[in-house]
């Protein structure tokens, strides 16, 4: 999956595709550590990081948030629609959702 750096996406992906880890008991006094989520081993997620100066985009870099850079490269090589980390498809879906939410047809 690829997207822009909209912060809720990362948490939503972890909530949807994450795996729960239950820390083992340490035997020491005190409150036990709480279970937490980690990304599933198959989850590959990269974002587009844009650097802006004076309101203009001067640099665009892909960043791997979940999975490895090799996994991102393999997913892009296997993709029938894109060879680069981009936001074109998520932006298109967002535009369609906005269109239908507004009630227009």
N, C-alpha and C positions, 0 to 999 in steps of 0.2 A: 504494500500500500504506500501511496505517496500523497503528500498534502503540503499546505503551507504550514507555518508554525503556530497556528491557532491552538492555544494551550489546552482547551478541553478535549481535542482529538486524542492526545496521548493518554490521558486518563481513561477515556471511553474505550480505547483499544485494549488497554490493560484490563479494564473491568470485563470486557467481552471475551478476550482471548487469553487472559492471564491464568496462571495456575497458582493455587494457594500453597504456601509453605508454612508448615507448623513447626516452629523452633522446638528442639528437644528440651526437656527439662534439664536444668543444670544441677539441681540438687542443692543449690545455694538458697539462702533465705531471700525473701522479697517476691515481688510480683513477677510472674513469668512473662516472657516476651510474647507479644500478640502475634497471631498469624498475619502474614502479609502476602501480597501478590507479586509475582515475577512474570515477565513475558514468557509465553510458551516458546519452546525451542524452534517451532516452525514459523513464528511471527517475524515478518520482515517489514519494517516501516522506516521510510526515509522522508525527510522534509526538505523544502526549498528555503534556504536562508538568504534573505535579501539585505544587502547593505545599502543604506540610503545616505546621501549627502545633499543638503539643500533641497530636500523634497524630491530628489531624483534617484533612481536605482543605479548604483555604480558597480555593483558586483552581485552575482548570484552563485551560491554554492549549495550543492546537495550535502545533507548531513544524515547519517544513519543513526536512528534512535533505538530501534529494536532489531536484533539480528546482527549479522556482520556485513562489512562492505562487500565481501565476496558473494554473500547471499543476495544482496541488492543487485550486484552486477549480473549474477546468474538469472535473477528474476527479470531484469531488463532485457537480457539477451533472449529470453524465452517469450517475451511479450510480443503479441502480434500487432500492437498499436503504438508502442513508444519505446525509444531507446535511451531516454533520459528521465531523470527525476524531475517531475513537473507538477503543476497544479491544474492543468487544463481540464482534467476529467472531474475532479472534485468541484472546481468552480462551475462547470457546466451543470452538475447535479444541484449545486446550491442555487443557481439561476433558475432551474426548472422548479425546485421546491418553492422558491420565493414567488414564482409566477403563479403556481397553483394555490399557495396559501393566501395570496391576495384575492383570490376569487375570480380572476380573469381567465378566460379560455381562449 
